Amino acid sequence: TCGLHGYDFARADEWREKSWARIARIARGEEAVPLPEGAGGSGEERLQEDRLRLRRSGEFAFPIILATLGNRQQFIEAVNIRNDGLIDNVASWAVVEVPAVVGADGVKGVHVGALPAGIAALVNTQAHVQDLVVEAAVHGSRELALQALLADPVVQSAEAAEKTLDELLHVHMPYLPQFKR
């Protein structure tokens, strides 16, 4: 291995499960809703307890901003940037998630080499699907949106693609005026 560590799916799943469980307890009234800062009253003690339990979310926006402004040349485990050869066997125009060094000169992705052939095929397929989605959205093209769904390996049939597209366009029509009925 190259000494880089990937995304910790197990830890993320554990955090997600704990978060949903807490939300469910709050919704059922079994756990108090944390009060906003300065709310005072009887909730102040609860608020202090919640502050002690606060943890960073794991998102990298804040460290990236600090590294850029402070010119720290900080290593960030995962950023989403244009590939431009960082992954050898993925389209250069695709947006990929790779390690990077961030400083005042910007975000510089780390070359990670080639992915195993099967994984590269899946990544390239998804990149092309997403490109079709963007083109469909920009041009309001139902045909391109349908092509994107049909190109996605998780879509099982043309009938499922048509039904899914019709439902998505119906539900999201207020946000997609470029798609004319």
Helices and strands as residue ranges (DSSP letters): H 9-27, G 41-43, H 44-53, H 61-70, E 74-82, E 95-103, E 106-109, H 117-139, H 142-151, H 158-172, G 173-175
